Amino acid sequence: MIRQSLLAVAASLLAGQAAAQSLVDGDAAAGEAKALACAACHGANGVSVNPQWPNLAGQHAGYIATQLAAFKEGKRNNALMNGQAMILSDEDMKNLAVYFEAMTPAVQDVADADLVARGESIYRGGNKDNKTSACIACHGPTGKGNPGANYPVVAGQHATYTAQTLRDYASDARKSGDPSYMMQEIAKTLSEEDIVAVSAYVQGLQERD
């Protein structure tokens, strides 16, 4: 009984520390209840089984809340997500955000081992020939992003989803304010081969590091 009590206290303290680290003031328990509808696309554990849909587990709460607001306001367009976000209150968005942030992030292999060298080169050093900025500057050496600046976690994200996102930025199909404007400019410098390579690399970045 004593051991169980100590374990319960330890778990409570860890949960409190995790919650304290979030930059969003939300209720994870309330978010879990709201997340039932999200599971159909993003997985019961926040890891999507369809590579066309993003993993949300471990994503920064601020980024999730910002994107949900963008969908609700029509700044970011997706027929399914626009409809889902319309019924969410600001409080719902915060609750969902902290719930997914606390989940265990996805760990995946690189999408294509033959593209790792090229993808890593672009991610870590950019491309001087076409003036592509290095991804590491905003998303960090391990792809964990920067919650304070609202730069998302990219490590472990599906390559298919990342590649389509970069294409959407490059074509201006995706634009929802800062930091999207910066991503639009960067994506425009990437060739299709660069997009596929860097997307393949970041899918496995979490495991590699």
C-alpha positions as a Python dict, from the first residue, in 0.01 Angstrom:
ca = {
    (1, 'M'): (0, 0, 0),
    (2, 'I'): (280, 241, 91),
    (3, 'R'): (459, 168, -237),
    (4, 'Q'): (138, 221, -433),
    (5, 'S'): (77, 548, -252),
    (6, 'L'): (427, 668, -328),
    (7, 'L'): (384, 577, -693),
    (8, 'A'): (56, 764, -705),
    (9, 'V'): (217, 1072, -551),
    (10, 'A'): (507, 1053, -793),
    (11, 'A'): (270, 1021, -1090),
    (12, 'S'): (73, 1318, -964),
    (13, 'L'): (387, 1528, -930),
    (14, 'L'): (505, 1436, -1278),
    (15, 'A'): (164, 1519, -1423),
    (16, 'G'): (173, 1853, -1244),
    (17, 'Q'): (519, 1929, -1378),
    (18, 'A'): (412, 1838, -1735),
    (19, 'A'): (108, 2064, -1706),
    (20, 'A'): (319, 2346, -1564),
    (21, 'Q'): (551, 2330, -1863),
    (22, 'S'): (272, 2399, -2111),
    (23, 'L'): (240, 2755, -2237),
    (24, 'V'): (-135, 2708, -2276),
    (25, 'D'): (-375, 2720, -1984),
    (26, 'G'): (-601, 2426, -2054),
    (27, 'D'): (-757, 2120, -1894),
    (28, 'A'): (-619, 1797, -2038),
    (29, 'A'): (-901, 1588, -1890),
    (30, 'A'): (-1161, 1805, -2059),
    (31, 'G'): (-956, 1786, -2378),
    (32, 'E'): (-957, 1408, -2365),
    (33, 'A'): (-1337, 1405, -2359),
    (34, 'K'): (-1348, 1638, -2660),
    (35, 'A'): (-1085, 1442, -2849),
    (36, 'L'): (-1309, 1145, -2928),
    (37, 'A'): (-1405, 1301, -3260),
    (38, 'C'): (-1039, 1374, -3339),
    (39, 'A'): (-939, 1009, -3300),
    (40, 'A'): (-1105, 908, -3627),
    (41, 'C'): (-834, 1090, -3823),
    (42, 'H'): (-554, 1157, -3576),
    (43, 'G'): (-560, 826, -3390),
    (44, 'A'): (-666, 733, -3040),
    (45, 'N'): (-311, 798, -2921),
    (46, 'G'): (-262, 1112, -3130),
    (47, 'V'): (-67, 923, -3396),
    (48, 'S'): (-252, 904, -3726),
    (49, 'V'): (-272, 573, -3911),
    (50, 'N'): (-319, 763, -4239),
    (51, 'P'): (4, 941, -4347),
    (52, 'Q'): (-201, 1214, -4512),
    (53, 'W'): (-323, 1331, -4171),
    (54, 'P'): (-82, 1477, -3913),
    (55, 'N'): (29, 1329, -3585),
    (56, 'L'): (-76, 1550, -3294),
    (57, 'A'): (83, 1363, -3003),
    (58, 'G'): (353, 1574, -2841),
    (59, 'Q'): (283, 1879, -3058),
    (60, 'H'): (317, 2214, -2880),
    (61, 'A'): (-15, 2320, -2731),
    (62, 'G'): (23, 2677, -2852),
    (63, 'Y'): (67, 2561, -3209),
    (64, 'I'): (-235, 2328, -3195),
    (65, 'A'): (-456, 2600, -3047),
    (66, 'T'): (-339, 2850, -3308),
    (67, 'Q'): (-412, 2615, -3596),
    (68, 'L'): (-757, 2526, -3462),
    (69, 'A'): (-836, 2898, -3440),
    (70, 'A'): (-711, 2946, -3796),
    (71, 'F'): (-944, 2670, -3917),
    (72, 'K'): (-1237, 2817, -3727),
    (73, 'E'): (-1172, 3168, -3864),
    (74, 'G'): (-1125, 3043, -4219),
    (75, 'K'): (-762, 3157, -4235),
    (76, 'R'): (-662, 2797, -4301),
    (77, 'N'): (-881, 2589, -4528),
    (78, 'N'): (-970, 2223, -4503),
    (79, 'A'): (-1329, 2115, -4553),
    (80, 'L'): (-1324, 1864, -4270),
    (81, 'M'): (-1125, 2068, -4020),
    (82, 'N'): (-1312, 2392, -4086),
    (83, 'G'): (-1635, 2218, -3991),
    (84, 'Q'): (-1486, 2052, -3682),
    (85, 'A'): (-1328, 2375, -3557),
    (86, 'M'): (-1647, 2577, -3602),
    (87, 'I'): (-1810, 2399, -3309),
    (88, 'L'): (-1515, 2450, -3073),
    (89, 'S'): (-1497, 2730, -2817),
    (90, 'D'): (-1165, 2896, -2730),
    (91, 'E'): (-1165, 2690, -2411),
    (92, 'D'): (-1221, 2368, -2608),
    (93, 'M'): (-921, 2450, -2826),
    (94, 'K'): (-696, 2507, -2527),
    (95, 'N'): (-814, 2187, -2362),
    (96, 'L'): (-755, 1981, -2675),
    (97, 'A'): (-417, 2144, -2723),
    (98, 'V'): (-281, 2055, -2379),
    (99, 'Y'): (-427, 1705, -2405),
    (100, 'F'): (-244, 1625, -2727),
    (101, 'E'): (72, 1801, -2613),
    (102, 'A'): (97, 1563, -2315),
    (103, 'M'): (71, 1250, -2532),
    (104, 'T'): (374, 1042, -2631),
    (105, 'P'): (514, 1167, -2967),
    (106, 'A'): (535, 942, -3270),
    (107, 'V'): (863, 763, -3338),
    (108, 'Q'): (910, 647, -3695),
    (109, 'D'): (1181, 536, -3935),
    (110, 'V'): (1290, 766, -4215),
    (111, 'A'): (1052, 735, -4508),
    (112, 'D'): (1327, 659, -4760),
    (113, 'A'): (1679, 570, -4647),
    (114, 'D'): (1818, 667, -4988),
    (115, 'L'): (1707, 1026, -4931),
    (116, 'V'): (1846, 1071, -4579),
    (117, 'A'): (2173, 1237, -4680),
    (118, 'R'): (2004, 1494, -4902),
    (119, 'G'): (1725, 1555, -4654),
    (120, 'E'): (1964, 1596, -4364),
    (121, 'S'): (2181, 1835, -4562),
    (122, 'I'): (1883, 2062, -4635),
    (123, 'Y'): (1744, 2035, -4283),
    (124, 'R'): (2071, 2116, -4111),
    (125, 'G'): (2248, 2338, -4363),
    (126, 'G'): (1991, 2466, -4611),
    (127, 'N'): (2090, 2509, -4974),
    (128, 'K'): (2312, 2801, -5073),
    (129, 'D'): (2246, 2748, -5444),
    (130, 'N'): (1876, 2835, -5419),
    (131, 'K'): (1901, 3028, -5089),
    (132, 'T'): (1695, 2778, -4893),
    (133, 'S'): (1713, 2841, -4518),
    (134, 'A'): (1809, 2555, -4289),
    (135, 'C'): (1509, 2398, -4113),
    (136, 'I'): (1718, 2357, -3798),
    (137, 'A'): (1709, 2733, -3737),
    (138, 'C'): (1343, 2721, -3633),
    (139, 'H'): (1267, 2354, -3572),
    (140, 'G'): (1585, 2272, -3381),
    (141, 'P'): (1847, 1997, -3416),
    (142, 'T'): (1605, 1725, -3306),
    (143, 'G'): (1295, 1864, -3477),
    (144, 'K'): (1125, 1964, -3153),
    (145, 'G'): (1047, 2318, -3269),
    (146, 'N'): (1014, 2617, -3038),
    (147, 'P'): (694, 2653, -2833),
    (148, 'G'): (767, 3014, -2739),
    (149, 'A'): (796, 3118, -3103),
    (150, 'N'): (511, 2886, -3206),
    (151, 'Y'): (733, 2678, -3433),
    (152, 'P'): (592, 2323, -3444),
    (153, 'V'): (745, 1986, -3372),
    (154, 'V'): (827, 1820, -3706),
    (155, 'A'): (1016, 1513, -3583),
    (156, 'G'): (822, 1194, -3635),
    (157, 'Q'): (565, 1360, -3858),
    (158, 'H'): (446, 1159, -4158),
    (159, 'A'): (658, 1234, -4465),
    (160, 'T'): (348, 1235, -4684),
    (161, 'Y'): (183, 1502, -4470),
    (162, 'T'): (499, 1713, -4440),
    (163, 'A'): (562, 1704, -4814),
    (164, 'Q'): (205, 1812, -4892),
    (165, 'T'): (230, 2089, -4635),
    (166, 'L'): (546, 2223, -4799),
    (167, 'R'): (379, 2210, -5140),
    (168, 'D'): (79, 2399, -5001),
    (169, 'Y'): (307, 2664, -4855),
    (170, 'A'): (491, 2697, -5186),
    (171, 'S'): (167, 2739, -5384),
    (172, 'D'): (16, 2974, -5122),
    (173, 'A'): (-264, 2722, -5068),
    (174, 'R'): (-176, 2736, -4701),
    (175, 'K'): (-147, 3075, -4536),
    (176, 'S'): (-269, 3155, -4189),
    (177, 'G'): (-54, 3444, -4070),
    (178, 'D'): (281, 3429, -3892),
    (179, 'P'): (489, 3214, -3908),
    (180, 'S'): (319, 3086, -4225),
    (181, 'Y'): (450, 3378, -4430),
    (182, 'M'): (805, 3273, -4356),
    (183, 'M'): (730, 2914, -4448),
    (184, 'Q'): (576, 3023, -4778),
    (185, 'E'): (895, 3200, -4876),
    (186, 'I'): (1116, 2909, -4772),
    (187, 'A'): (900, 2646, -4943),
    (188, 'K'): (910, 2838, -5270),
    (189, 'T'): (1286, 2781, -5286),
    (190, 'L'): (1253, 2403, -5262),
    (191, 'S'): (1244, 2172, -5561),
    (192, 'E'): (1007, 1875, -5554),
    (193, 'E'): (1308, 1651, -5492),
    (194, 'D'): (1412, 1867, -5196),
    (195, 'I'): (1061, 1854, -5051),
    (196, 'V'): (1047, 1475, -5070),
    (197, 'A'): (1397, 1437, -4925),
    (198, 'V'): (1358, 1668, -4625),
    (199, 'S'): (1013, 1524, -4550),
    (200, 'A'): (1156, 1171, -4553),
    (201, 'Y'): (1433, 1282, -4318),
    (202, 'V'): (1216, 1453, -4056),
    (203, 'Q'): (982, 1154, -4036),
    (204, 'G'): (1267, 958, -3878),
    (205, 'L'): (1449, 1246, -3713),
    (206, 'Q'): (1314, 1173, -3366),
    (207, 'E'): (1437, 815, -3374),
    (208, 'R'): (1773, 906, -3526),
    (209, 'D'): (1846, 1149, -3244),
}
